[in-house]
Amino acid sequence: MPEIRPIRDLRDTTKISKLCQESNEPIYITKNGYGHLVVMSMETYKDKLAKAELYEKLAEAENQIRSGEKLLDAEDVFRSLRERYVR
């Protein structure tokens, strides 16, 4: 369940920081009863960003498949990577 806090709670930065670190989820901040800000730890931000980038790449791959672009064989790709980086 999302954590929702009023903007006045931002005055206690230590408490908000601790809440962000413990929950590993964004904290939604309201102002006058409406959504206003989202606060999260750096780790949570990095995780969310990595997921968004992954979803973008998956969508791009799906579009390539639909459009009939030439695809690479996974076994060939991994073989090439092993030859290049595994010693």
PDB file of N, CA, C and O in Angstrom:
ATOM      1  N   MET A   1       0.848  -1.174   0.000  1.00  0.00           N
ATOM      2  CA  MET A   1       0.000   0.000   0.000  1.00  0.00           C
ATOM      3  C   MET A   1       0.893   1.237   0.000  1.00  0.00           C
ATOM      4  O   MET A   1       1.864   1.301   0.754  1.00  0.00           O
ATOM      5  N   PRO A   2       0.575   2.211  -0.833  1.00  0.00           N
ATOM      6  CA  PRO A   2       1.451   3.388  -0.923  1.00  0.00           C
ATOM      7  C   PRO A   2       1.408   4.229   0.348  1.00  0.00           C
ATOM      8  O   PRO A   2       0.385   4.323   1.027  1.00  0.00           O
ATOM      9  N   GLU A   3       2.533   4.826   0.637  1.00  0.00           N
ATOM     10  CA  GLU A   3       2.657   5.725   1.788  1.00  0.00           C
ATOM     11  C   GLU A   3       2.325   7.136   1.307  1.00  0.00           C
ATOM     12  O   GLU A   3       2.985   7.653   0.406  1.00  0.00           O
ATOM     13  N   ILE A   4       1.326   7.752   1.888  1.00  0.00           N
ATOM     14  CA  ILE A   4       0.893   9.094   1.503  1.00  0.00           C
ATOM     15  C   ILE A   4       1.026   9.996   2.719  1.00  0.00           C
ATOM     16  O   ILE A   4       0.508   9.690   3.793  1.00  0.00           O
ATOM     17  N   ARG A   5       1.721  11.107   2.540  1.00  0.00           N
ATOM     18  CA  ARG A   5       1.984  12.035   3.648  1.00  0.00           C
ATOM     19  C   ARG A   5       1.666  13.464   3.217  1.00  0.00           C
ATOM     20  O   ARG A   5       1.816  13.798   2.042  1.00  0.00           O
ATOM     21  N   PRO A   6       1.231  14.307   4.144  1.00  0.00           N
ATOM     22  CA  PRO A   6       1.026  15.724   3.810  1.00  0.00           C
ATOM     23  C   PRO A   6       2.367  16.442   3.702  1.00  0.00           C
ATOM     24  O   PRO A   6       3.366  16.007   4.276  1.00  0.00           O
ATOM     25  N   ILE A   7       2.374  17.520   2.975  1.00  0.00           N
ATOM     26  CA  ILE A   7       3.623  18.243   2.713  1.00  0.00           C
ATOM     27  C   ILE A   7       4.276  18.748   4.007  1.00  0.00           C
ATOM     28  O   ILE A   7       5.496  18.901   4.055  1.00  0.00           O
ATOM     29  N   ARG A   8       3.497  19.004   5.037  1.00  0.00           N
ATOM     30  CA  ARG A   8       4.087  19.488   6.298  1.00  0.00           C
ATOM     31  C   ARG A   8       5.034  18.459   6.912  1.00  0.00           C
ATOM     32  O   ARG A   8       5.921  18.823   7.683  1.00  0.00           O
ATOM     33  N   ASP A   9       4.854  17.161   6.575  1.00  0.00           N
ATOM     34  CA  ASP A   9       5.759  16.129   7.105  1.00  0.00           C
ATOM     35  C   ASP A   9       7.180  16.272   6.572  1.00  0.00           C
ATOM     36  O   ASP A   9       8.112  15.698   7.137  1.00  0.00           O
ATOM     37  N   LEU A  10       7.358  17.034   5.487  1.00  0.00           N
ATOM     38  CA  LEU A  10       8.711  17.226   4.937  1.00  0.00           C
ATOM     39  C   LEU A  10       9.586  18.070   5.872  1.00  0.00           C
ATOM     40  O   LEU A  10      10.806  18.114   5.710  1.00  0.00           O
ATOM     41  N   ARG A  11       8.974  18.728   6.830  1.00  0.00           N
ATOM     42  CA  ARG A  11       9.766  19.503   7.798  1.00  0.00           C
ATOM     43  C   ARG A  11      10.696  18.607   8.603  1.00  0.00           C
ATOM     44  O   ARG A  11      11.796  19.014   8.979  1.00  0.00           O
ATOM     45  N   ASP A  12      10.246  17.389   8.863  1.00  0.00           N
ATOM     46  CA  ASP A  12      11.058  16.428   9.618  1.00  0.00           C
ATOM     47  C   ASP A  12      11.818  15.552   8.612  1.00  0.00           C
ATOM     48  O   ASP A  12      11.424  14.425   8.314  1.00  0.00           O
ATOM     49  N   THR A  13      12.910  16.110   8.108  1.00  0.00           N
ATOM     50  CA  THR A  13      13.653  15.435   7.042  1.00  0.00           C
ATOM     51  C   THR A  13      14.218  14.085   7.481  1.00  0.00           C
ATOM     52  O   THR A  13      14.283  13.151   6.682  1.00  0.00           O
ATOM     53  N   THR A  14      14.618  13.982   8.721  1.00  0.00           N
ATOM     54  CA  THR A  14      15.159  12.719   9.216  1.00  0.00           C
ATOM     55  C   THR A  14      14.099  11.625   9.170  1.00  0.00           C
ATOM     56  O   THR A  14      14.378  10.498   8.762  1.00  0.00           O
ATOM     57  N   LYS A  15      12.895  11.957   9.585  1.00  0.00           N
ATOM     58  CA  LYS A  15      11.799  10.986   9.590  1.00  0.00           C
ATOM     59  C   LYS A  15      11.449  10.547   8.158  1.00  0.00           C
ATOM     60  O   LYS A  15      11.257   9.359   7.898  1.00  0.00           O
ATOM     61  N   ILE A  16      11.370  11.511   7.239  1.00  0.00           N
ATOM     62  CA  ILE A  16      11.048  11.185   5.844  1.00  0.00           C
ATOM     63  C   ILE A  16      12.159  10.346   5.233  1.00  0.00           C
ATOM     64  O   ILE A  16      11.888   9.379   4.520  1.00  0.00           O
ATOM     65  N   SER A  17      13.414  10.711   5.508  1.00  0.00           N
ATOM     66  CA  SER A  17      14.544   9.949   4.992  1.00  0.00           C
ATOM     67  C   SER A  17      14.500   8.506   5.491  1.00  0.00           C
ATOM     68  O   SER A  17      14.689   7.570   4.714  1.00  0.00           O
ATOM     69  N   LYS A  18      14.255   8.333   6.765  1.00  0.00           N
ATOM     70  CA  LYS A  18      14.177   6.993   7.345  1.00  0.00           C
ATOM     71  C   LYS A  18      13.030   6.204   6.726  1.00  0.00           C
ATOM     72  O   LYS A  18      13.176   5.022   6.417  1.00  0.00           O
ATOM     73  N   LEU A  19      11.894   6.861   6.548  1.00  0.00           N
ATOM     74  CA  LEU A  19      10.736   6.210   5.940  1.00  0.00           C
ATOM     75  C   LEU A  19      11.056   5.753   4.516  1.00  0.00           C
ATOM     76  O   LEU A  19      10.681   4.649   4.121  1.00  0.00           O
ATOM     77  N   CYS A  20      11.742   6.589   3.749  1.00  0.00           N
ATOM     78  CA  CYS A  20      12.129   6.230   2.374  1.00  0.00           C
ATOM     79  C   CYS A  20      13.071   5.029   2.368  1.00  0.00           C
ATOM     80  O   CYS A  20      12.916   4.123   1.550  1.00  0.00           O
ATOM     81  N   GLN A  21      14.036   5.019   3.263  1.00  0.00           N
ATOM     82  CA  GLN A  21      15.009   3.928   3.314  1.00  0.00           C
ATOM     83  C   GLN A  21      14.360   2.617   3.740  1.00  0.00           C
ATOM     84  O   GLN A  21      14.710   1.556   3.224  1.00  0.00           O
ATOM     85  N   GLU A  22      13.422   2.680   4.673  1.00  0.00           N
ATOM     86  CA  GLU A  22      12.794   1.466   5.179  1.00  0.00           C
ATOM     87  C   GLU A  22      11.758   0.885   4.228  1.00  0.00           C
ATOM     88  O   GLU A  22      11.609  -0.334   4.142  1.00  0.00           O
ATOM     89  N   SER A  23      11.045   1.742   3.516  1.00  0.00           N
ATOM     90  CA  SER A  23       9.928   1.251   2.710  1.00  0.00           C
ATOM     91  C   SER A  23      10.356   0.752   1.334  1.00  0.00           C
ATOM     92  O   SER A  23       9.673  -0.093   0.756  1.00  0.00           O
ATOM     93  N   ASN A  24      11.462   1.247   0.796  1.00  0.00           N
ATOM     94  CA  ASN A  24      11.908   0.906  -0.552  1.00  0.00           C
ATOM     95  C   ASN A  24      10.826   1.165  -1.588  1.00  0.00           C
ATOM     96  O   ASN A  24      10.805   0.536  -2.647  1.00  0.00           O
ATOM     97  N   GLU A  25       9.936   2.087  -1.280  1.00  0.00           N
ATOM     98  CA  GLU A  25       8.869   2.498  -2.184  1.00  0.00           C
ATOM     99  C   GLU A  25       8.799   4.018  -2.179  1.00  0.00           C
ATOM    100  O   GLU A  25       9.247   4.654  -1.225  1.00  0.00           O
ATOM    101  N   PRO A  26       8.244   4.606  -3.229  1.00  0.00           N
ATOM    102  CA  PRO A  26       8.072   6.063  -3.235  1.00  0.00           C
ATOM    103  C   PRO A  26       7.096   6.504  -2.144  1.00  0.00           C
ATOM    104  O   PRO A  26       6.165   5.777  -1.798  1.00  0.00           O
ATOM    105  N   ILE A  27       7.320   7.694  -1.613  1.00  0.00           N
ATOM    106  CA  ILE A  27       6.434   8.310  -0.642  1.00  0.00           C
ATOM    107  C   ILE A  27       5.703   9.434  -1.386  1.00  0.00           C
ATOM    108  O   ILE A  27       6.336  10.332  -1.940  1.00  0.00           O
ATOM    109  N   TYR A  28       4.390   9.377  -1.393  1.00  0.00           N
ATOM    110  CA  TYR A  28       3.586  10.373  -2.099  1.00  0.00           C
ATOM    111  C   TYR A  28       3.265  11.511  -1.145  1.00  0.00           C
ATOM    112  O   TYR A  28       2.763  11.285  -0.044  1.00  0.00           O
ATOM    113  N   ILE A  29       3.557  12.741  -1.571  1.00  0.00           N
ATOM    114  CA  ILE A  29       3.350  13.925  -0.764  1.00  0.00           C
ATOM    115  C   ILE A  29       2.167  14.707  -1.328  1.00  0.00           C
ATOM    116  O   ILE A  29       2.101  14.986  -2.525  1.00  0.00           O
ATOM    117  N   THR A  30       1.231  15.055  -0.434  1.00  0.00           N
ATOM    118  CA  THR A  30       0.057  15.810  -0.872  1.00  0.00           C
ATOM    119  C   THR A  30       0.154  17.253  -0.400  1.00  0.00           C
ATOM    120  O   THR A  30       0.811  17.564   0.593  1.00  0.00           O
ATOM    121  N   LYS A  31      -0.517  18.115  -1.136  1.00  0.00           N
ATOM    122  CA  LYS A  31      -0.617  19.525  -0.761  1.00  0.00           C
ATOM    123  C   LYS A  31      -2.081  19.914  -0.944  1.00  0.00           C
ATOM    124  O   LYS A  31      -2.629  19.810  -2.042  1.00  0.00           O
ATOM    125  N   ASN A  32      -2.700  20.357   0.129  1.00  0.00           N
ATOM    126  CA  ASN A  32      -4.127  20.695   0.112  1.00  0.00           C
ATOM    127  C   ASN A  32      -4.974  19.519  -0.352  1.00  0.00           C
ATOM    128  O   ASN A  32      -5.988  19.702  -1.026  1.00  0.00           O
ATOM    129  N   GLY A  33      -4.555  18.309   0.010  1.00  0.00           N
ATOM    130  CA  GLY A  33      -5.334  17.115  -0.297  1.00  0.00           C
ATOM    131  C   GLY A  33      -5.115  16.540  -1.679  1.00  0.00           C
ATOM    132  O   GLY A  33      -5.753  15.550  -2.035  1.00  0.00           O
ATOM    133  N   TYR A  34      -4.228  17.132  -2.472  1.00  0.00           N
ATOM    134  CA  TYR A  34      -3.970  16.655  -3.828  1.00  0.00           C
ATOM    135  C   TYR A  34      -2.517  16.197  -3.971  1.00  0.00           C
ATOM    136  O   TYR A  34      -1.636  16.696  -3.271  1.00  0.00           O
ATOM    137  N   GLY A  35      -2.271  15.256  -4.868  1.00  0.00           N
ATOM    138  CA  GLY A  35      -0.911  14.803  -5.128  1.00  0.00           C
ATOM    139  C   GLY A  35      -0.034  15.964  -5.561  1.00  0.00           C
ATOM    140  O   GLY A  35      -0.438  16.789  -6.380  1.00  0.00           O
ATOM    141  N   HIS A  36       1.172  16.022  -5.004  1.00  0.00           N
ATOM    142  CA  HIS A  36       2.055  17.157  -5.283  1.00  0.00           C
ATOM    143  C   HIS A  36       3.484  16.719  -5.604  1.00  0.00           C
ATOM    144  O   HIS A  36       4.075  17.208  -6.567  1.00  0.00           O
ATOM    145  N   LEU A  37       4.044  15.808  -4.815  1.00  0.00           N
ATOM    146  CA  LEU A  37       5.428  15.372  -4.980  1.00  0.00           C
ATOM    147  C   LEU A  37       5.538  13.877  -4.730  1.00  0.00           C
ATOM    148  O   LEU A  37       4.654  13.256  -4.140  1.00  0.00           O
ATOM    149  N   VAL A  38       6.634  13.326  -5.190  1.00  0.00           N
ATOM    150  CA  VAL A  38       6.999  11.949  -4.861  1.00  0.00           C
ATOM    151  C   VAL A  38       8.433  11.991  -4.357  1.00  0.00           C
ATOM    152  O   VAL A  38       9.306  12.583  -4.994  1.00  0.00           O
ATOM    153  N   VAL A  39       8.674  11.362  -3.212  1.00  0.00           N
ATOM    154  CA  VAL A  39      10.004  11.322  -2.609  1.00  0.00           C
ATOM    155  C   VAL A  39      10.393   9.857  -2.458  1.00  0.00           C
ATOM    156  O   VAL A  39       9.582   9.030  -2.040  1.00  0.00           O
ATOM    157  N   MET A  40      11.646   9.542  -2.802  1.00  0.00           N
ATOM    158  CA  MET A  40      12.112   8.164  -2.653  1.00  0.00           C
ATOM    159  C   MET A  40      13.612   8.146  -2.426  1.00  0.00           C
ATOM    160  O   MET A  40      14.311   9.123  -2.696  1.00  0.00           O
ATOM    161  N   SER A  41      14.092   7.021  -1.926  1.00  0.00           N
ATOM    162  CA  SER A  41      15.537   6.871  -1.712  1.00  0.00           C
ATOM    163  C   SER A  41      16.239   6.751  -3.064  1.00  0.00           C
ATOM    164  O   SER A  41      15.610   6.451  -4.078  1.00  0.00           O
ATOM    165  N   MET A  42      17.527   6.985  -3.062  1.00  0.00           N
ATOM    166  CA  MET A  42      18.316   6.851  -4.294  1.00  0.00           C
ATOM    167  C   MET A  42      18.249   5.422  -4.824  1.00  0.00           C
ATOM    168  O   MET A  42      18.156   5.203  -6.031  1.00  0.00           O
ATOM    169  N   GLU A  43      18.295   4.457  -3.915  1.00  0.00           N
ATOM    170  CA  GLU A  43      18.250   3.047  -4.325  1.00  0.00           C
ATOM    171  C   GLU A  43      16.928   2.728  -5.014  1.00  0.00           C
ATOM    172  O   GLU A  43      16.909   2.058  -6.046  1.00  0.00           O
ATOM    173  N   THR A  44      15.829   3.204  -4.448  1.00  0.00           N
ATOM    174  CA  THR A  44      14.516   2.992  -5.062  1.00  0.00           C
ATOM    175  C   THR A  44      14.458   3.673  -6.417  1.00  0.00           C
ATOM    176  O   THR A  44      13.938   3.105  -7.377  1.00  0.00           O
ATOM    177  N   TYR A  45      14.986   4.884  -6.502  1.00  0.00           N
ATOM    178  CA  TYR A  45      15.006   5.620  -7.766  1.00  0.00           C
ATOM    179  C   TYR A  45      15.788   4.850  -8.832  1.00  0.00           C
ATOM    180  O   TYR A  45      15.329   4.712  -9.966  1.00  0.00           O
ATOM    181  N   LYS A  46      16.963   4.354  -8.465  1.00  0.00           N
ATOM    182  CA  LYS A  46      17.779   3.594  -9.414  1.00  0.00           C
ATOM    183  C   LYS A  46      17.052   2.340  -9.882  1.00  0.00           C
ATOM    184  O   LYS A  46      17.096   1.999 -11.064  1.00  0.00           O
ATOM    185  N   ASP A  47      16.385   1.653  -8.959  1.00  0.00           N
ATOM    186  CA  ASP A  47      15.628   0.451  -9.325  1.00  0.00           C
ATOM    187  C   ASP A  47      14.496   0.785 -10.289  1.00  0.00           C
ATOM    188  O   ASP A  47      14.301   0.085 -11.283  1.00  0.00           O
ATOM    189  N   LYS A  48      13.748   1.852 -10.002  1.00  0.00           N
ATOM    190  CA  LYS A  48      12.634   2.264 -10.867  1.00  0.00           C
ATOM    191  C   LYS A  48      13.154   2.666 -12.249  1.00  0.00           C
ATOM    192  O   LYS A  48      12.554   2.329 -13.271  1.00  0.00           O
ATOM    193  N   LEU A  49      14.263   3.382 -12.266  1.00  0.00           N
ATOM    194  CA  LEU A  49      14.849   3.816 -13.537  1.00  0.00           C
ATOM    195  C   LEU A  49      15.326   2.617 -14.353  1.00  0.00           C
ATOM    196  O   LEU A  49      15.115   2.567 -15.564  1.00  0.00           O
ATOM    197  N   ALA A  50      15.967   1.651 -13.695  1.00  0.00           N
ATOM    198  CA  ALA A  50      16.443   0.455 -14.392  1.00  0.00           C
ATOM    199  C   ALA A  50      15.266  -0.330 -14.981  1.00  0.00           C
ATOM    200  O   ALA A  50      15.352  -0.825 -16.105  1.00  0.00           O
ATOM    201  N   LYS A  51      14.181  -0.443 -14.233  1.00  0.00           N
ATOM    202  CA  LYS A  51      12.999  -1.142 -14.746  1.00  0.00           C
ATOM    203  C   LYS A  51      12.418  -0.417 -15.952  1.00  0.00           C
ATOM    204  O   LYS A  51      12.053  -1.046 -16.944  1.00  0.00           O
ATOM    205  N   ALA A  52      12.332   0.908 -15.864  1.00  0.00           N
ATOM    206  CA  ALA A  52      11.793   1.693 -16.981  1.00  0.00           C
ATOM    207  C   ALA A  52      12.651   1.511 -18.231  1.00  0.00           C
ATOM    208  O   ALA A  52      12.119   1.372 -19.333  1.00  0.00           O
ATOM    209  N   GLU A  53      13.972   1.511 -18.067  1.00  0.00           N
ATOM    210  CA  GLU A  53      14.873   1.312 -19.210  1.00  0.00           C
ATOM    211  C   GLU A  53      14.712  -0.088 -19.790  1.00  0.00           C
ATOM    212  O   GLU A  53      14.740  -0.264 -21.008  1.00  0.00           O
ATOM    213  N   LEU A  54      14.543  -1.077 -18.928  1.00  0.00           N
ATOM    214  CA  LEU A  54      14.330  -2.444 -19.392  1.00  0.00           C
ATOM    215  C   LEU A  54      13.041  -2.546 -20.196  1.00  0.00           C
ATOM    216  O   LEU A  54      13.016  -3.161 -21.262  1.00  0.00           O
ATOM    217  N   TYR A  55      11.967  -1.941 -19.683  1.00  0.00           N
ATOM    218  CA  TYR A  55      10.694  -1.967 -20.399  1.00  0.00           C
ATOM    219  C   TYR A  55      10.803  -1.277 -21.758  1.00  0.00           C
ATOM    220  O   TYR A  55      10.205  -1.731 -22.734  1.00  0.00           O
ATOM    221  N   GLU A  56      11.557  -0.192 -21.827  1.00  0.00           N
ATOM    222  CA  GLU A  56      11.769   0.501 -23.098  1.00  0.00           C
ATOM    223  C   GLU A  56      12.481  -0.414 -24.090  1.00  0.00           C
ATOM    224  O   GLU A  56      12.103  -0.489 -25.260  1.00  0.00           O
ATOM    225  N   LYS A  57      13.515  -1.109 -23.616  1.00  0.00           N
ATOM    226  CA  LYS A  57      14.260  -2.009 -24.495  1.00  0.00           C
ATOM    227  C   LYS A  57      13.405  -3.186 -24.947  1.00  0.00           C
ATOM    228  O   LYS A  57      13.497  -3.618 -26.096  1.00  0.00           O
ATOM    229  N   LEU A  58      12.573  -3.705 -24.047  1.00  0.00           N
ATOM    230  CA  LEU A  58      11.676  -4.800 -24.427  1.00  0.00           C
ATOM    231  C   LEU A  58      10.656  -4.335 -25.459  1.00  0.00           C
ATOM    232  O   LEU A  58      10.353  -5.063 -26.404  1.00  0.00           O
ATOM    233  N   ALA A  59      10.129  -3.139 -25.285  1.00  0.00           N
ATOM    234  CA  ALA A  59       9.175  -2.593 -26.256  1.00  0.00           C
ATOM    235  C   ALA A  59       9.845  -2.397 -27.609  1.00  0.00           C
ATOM    236  O   ALA A  59       9.250  -2.677 -28.650  1.00  0.00           O
ATOM    237  N   GLU A  60      11.078  -1.918 -27.590  1.00  0.00           N
ATOM    238  CA  GLU A  60      11.831  -1.734 -28.839  1.00  0.00           C
ATOM    239  C   GLU A  60      12.057  -3.074 -29.531  1.00  0.00           C
ATOM    240  O   GLU A  60      11.920  -3.175 -30.750  1.00  0.00           O
ATOM    241  N   ALA A  61      12.402  -4.103 -28.758  1.00  0.00           N
ATOM    242  CA  ALA A  61      12.616  -5.436 -29.329  1.00  0.00           C
ATOM    243  C   ALA A  61      11.319  -5.986 -29.922  1.00  0.00           C
ATOM    244  O   ALA A  61      11.332  -6.584 -30.998  1.00  0.00           O
ATOM    245  N   GLU A  62      10.211  -5.785 -29.228  1.00  0.00           N
ATOM    246  CA  GLU A  62       8.933  -6.247 -29.757  1.00  0.00           C
ATOM    247  C   GLU A  62       8.582  -5.539 -31.058  1.00  0.00           C
ATOM    248  O   GLU A  62       8.054  -6.159 -31.981  1.00  0.00           O
ATOM    249  N   ASN A  63       8.872  -4.241 -31.135  1.00  0.00           N
ATOM    250  CA  ASN A  63       8.625  -3.489 -32.359  1.00  0.00           C
ATOM    251  C   ASN A  63       9.497  -3.999 -33.500  1.00  0.00           C
ATOM    252  O   ASN A  63       9.048  -4.066 -34.644  1.00  0.00           O
ATOM    253  N   GLN A  64      10.739  -4.358 -33.196  1.00  0.00           N
ATOM    254  CA  GLN A  64      11.630  -4.906 -34.223  1.00  0.00           C
ATOM    255  C   GLN A  64      11.096  -6.234 -34.738  1.00  0.00           C
ATOM    256  O   GLN A  64      11.156  -6.501 -35.938  1.00  0.00           O
ATOM    257  N   ILE A  65      10.580  -7.059 -33.853  1.00  0.00           N
ATOM    258  CA  ILE A  65      10.018  -8.350 -34.261  1.00  0.00           C
ATOM    259  C   ILE A  65       8.806  -8.123 -35.156  1.00  0.00           C
ATOM    260  O   ILE A  65       8.680  -8.746 -36.210  1.00  0.00           O
ATOM    261  N   ARG A  66       7.918  -7.232 -34.735  1.00  0.00           N
ATOM    262  CA  ARG A  66       6.710  -6.947 -35.521  1.00  0.00           C
ATOM    263  C   ARG A  66       7.031  -6.389 -36.896  1.00  0.00           C
ATOM    264  O   ARG A  66       6.359  -6.712 -37.875  1.00  0.00           O
ATOM    265  N   SER A  67       8.062  -5.547 -36.974  1.00  0.00           N
ATOM    266  CA  SER A  67       8.397  -4.911 -38.250  1.00  0.00           C
ATOM    267  C   SER A  67       9.207  -5.824 -39.165  1.00  0.00           C
ATOM    268  O   SER A  67       9.480  -5.472 -40.312  1.00  0.00           O
ATOM    269  N   GLY A  68       9.589  -6.989 -38.663  1.00  0.00           N
ATOM    270  CA  GLY A  68      10.309  -7.946 -39.498  1.00  0.00           C
ATOM    271  C   GLY A  68      11.787  -7.657 -39.651  1.00  0.00           C
ATOM    272  O   GLY A  68      12.424  -8.164 -40.574  1.00  0.00           O
ATOM    273  N   GLU A  69      12.344  -6.848 -38.761  1.00  0.00           N
ATOM    274  CA  GLU A  69      13.791  -6.577 -38.835  1.00  0.00           C
ATOM    275  C   GLU A  69      14.573  -7.866 -38.611  1.00  0.00           C
ATOM    276  O   GLU A  69      14.103  -8.795 -37.954  1.00  0.00           O
ATOM    277  N   LYS A  70      15.786  -7.896 -39.177  1.00  0.00           N
ATOM    278  CA  LYS A  70      16.646  -9.055 -39.002  1.00  0.00           C
ATOM    279  C   LYS A  70      17.018  -9.182 -37.530  1.00  0.00           C
ATOM    280  O   LYS A  70      17.481  -8.227 -36.907  1.00  0.00           O
ATOM    281  N   LEU A  71      16.811 -10.367 -36.991  1.00  0.00           N
ATOM    282  CA  LEU A  71      17.104 -10.621 -35.584  1.00  0.00           C
ATOM    283  C   LEU A  71      18.373 -11.440 -35.445  1.00  0.00           C
ATOM    284  O   LEU A  71      18.739 -12.191 -36.350  1.00  0.00           O
ATOM    285  N   LEU A  72      19.038 -11.296 -34.319  1.00  0.00           N
ATOM    286  CA  LEU A  72      20.251 -12.055 -34.040  1.00  0.00           C
ATOM    287  C   LEU A  72      19.892 -13.321 -33.284  1.00  0.00           C
ATOM    288  O   LEU A  72      18.961 -13.323 -32.480  1.00  0.00           O
ATOM    289  N   ASP A  73      20.611 -14.379 -33.532  1.00  0.00           N
ATOM    290  CA  ASP A  73      20.427 -15.625 -32.816  1.00  0.00           C
ATOM    291  C   ASP A  73      21.113 -15.508 -31.452  1.00  0.00           C
ATOM    292  O   ASP A  73      22.283 -15.134 -31.375  1.00  0.00           O
ATOM    293  N   ALA A  74      20.394 -15.823 -30.392  1.00  0.00           N
ATOM    294  CA  ALA A  74      20.918 -15.668 -29.038  1.00  0.00           C
ATOM    295  C   ALA A  74      22.186 -16.493 -28.818  1.00  0.00           C
ATOM    296  O   ALA A  74      23.139 -16.014 -28.203  1.00  0.00           O
ATOM    297  N   GLU A  75      22.201 -17.719 -29.314  1.00  0.00           N
ATOM    298  CA  GLU A  75      23.389 -18.563 -29.124  1.00  0.00           C
ATOM    299  C   GLU A  75      24.608 -17.944 -29.775  1.00  0.00           C
ATOM    300  O   GLU A  75      25.701 -17.991 -29.210  1.00  0.00           O
ATOM    301  N   ASP A  76      24.438 -17.360 -30.960  1.00  0.00           N
ATOM    302  CA  ASP A  76      25.561 -16.700 -31.633  1.00  0.00           C
ATOM    303  C   ASP A  76      26.042 -15.486 -30.846  1.00  0.00           C
ATOM    304  O   ASP A  76      27.245 -15.245 -30.741  1.00  0.00           O
ATOM    305  N   VAL A  77      25.114 -14.737 -30.304  1.00  0.00           N
ATOM    306  CA  VAL A  77      25.479 -13.546 -29.537  1.00  0.00           C
ATOM    307  C   VAL A  77      26.260 -13.940 -28.290  1.00  0.00           C
ATOM    308  O   VAL A  77      27.306 -13.359 -28.001  1.00  0.00           O
ATOM    309  N   PHE A  78      25.753 -14.933 -27.544  1.00  0.00           N
ATOM    310  CA  PHE A  78      26.444 -15.341 -26.319  1.00  0.00           C
ATOM    311  C   PHE A  78      27.799 -15.975 -26.627  1.00  0.00           C
ATOM    312  O   PHE A  78      28.753 -15.778 -25.875  1.00  0.00           O
ATOM    313  N   ARG A  79      27.895 -16.720 -27.700  1.00  0.00           N
ATOM    314  CA  ARG A  79      29.178 -17.305 -28.100  1.00  0.00           C
ATOM    315  C   ARG A  79      30.184 -16.193 -28.392  1.00  0.00           C
ATOM    316  O   ARG A  79      31.336 -16.259 -27.963  1.00  0.00           O
ATOM    317  N   SER A  80      29.740 -15.175 -29.122  1.00  0.00           N
ATOM    318  CA  SER A  80      30.605 -14.051 -29.442  1.00  0.00           C
ATOM    319  C   SER A  80      31.049 -13.318 -28.167  1.00  0.00           C
ATOM    320  O   SER A  80      32.215 -12.939 -28.050  1.00  0.00           O
ATOM    321  N   LEU A  81      30.136 -13.116 -27.220  1.00  0.00           N
ATOM    322  CA  LEU A  81      30.490 -12.441 -25.974  1.00  0.00           C
ATOM    323  C   LEU A  81      31.480 -13.262 -25.157  1.00  0.00           C
ATOM    324  O   LEU A  81      32.418 -12.718 -24.574  1.00  0.00           O
ATOM    325  N   ARG A  82      31.261 -14.591 -25.118  1.00  0.00           N
ATOM    326  CA  ARG A  82      32.194 -15.445 -24.373  1.00  0.00           C
ATOM    327  C   ARG A  82      33.584 -15.401 -24.999  1.00  0.00           C
ATOM    328  O   ARG A  82      34.588 -15.341 -24.289  1.00  0.00           O
ATOM    329  N   GLU A  83      33.638 -15.430 -26.327  1.00  0.00           N
ATOM    330  CA  GLU A  83      34.945 -15.375 -27.009  1.00  0.00           C
ATOM    331  C   GLU A  83      35.643 -14.065 -26.738  1.00  0.00           C
ATOM    332  O   GLU A  83      36.868 -14.025 -26.618  1.00  0.00           O
ATOM    333  N   ARG A  84      34.882 -12.993 -26.640  1.00  0.00           N
ATOM    334  CA  ARG A  84      35.465 -11.678 -26.460  1.00  0.00           C
ATOM    335  C   ARG A  84      35.875 -11.412 -25.015  1.00  0.00           C
ATOM    336  O   ARG A  84      36.921 -10.807 -24.778  1.00  0.00           O
ATOM    337  N   TYR A  85      35.065 -11.856 -24.032  1.00  0.00           N
ATOM    338  CA  TYR A  85      35.281 -11.433 -22.652  1.00  0.00           C
ATOM    339  C   TYR A  85      35.713 -12.529 -21.683  1.00  0.00           C
ATOM    340  O   TYR A  85      36.272 -12.217 -20.632  1.00  0.00           O
ATOM    341  N   VAL A  86      35.480 -13.770 -21.992  1.00  0.00           N
ATOM    342  CA  VAL A  86      35.837 -14.848 -21.073  1.00  0.00           C
ATOM    343  C   VAL A  86      37.199 -15.372 -21.484  1.00  0.00           C
ATOM    344  O   VAL A  86      37.409 -15.777 -22.627  1.00  0.00           O
ATOM    345  N   ARG A  87      38.112 -15.356 -20.541  1.00  0.00           N
ATOM    346  CA  ARG A  87      39.477 -15.799 -20.861  1.00  0.00           C
ATOM    347  C   ARG A  87      39.909 -16.866 -19.908  1.00  0.00           C
ATOM    348  O   ARG A  87      41.028 -17.369 -20.011  1.00  0.00           O
TER     349      ARG A  87
END
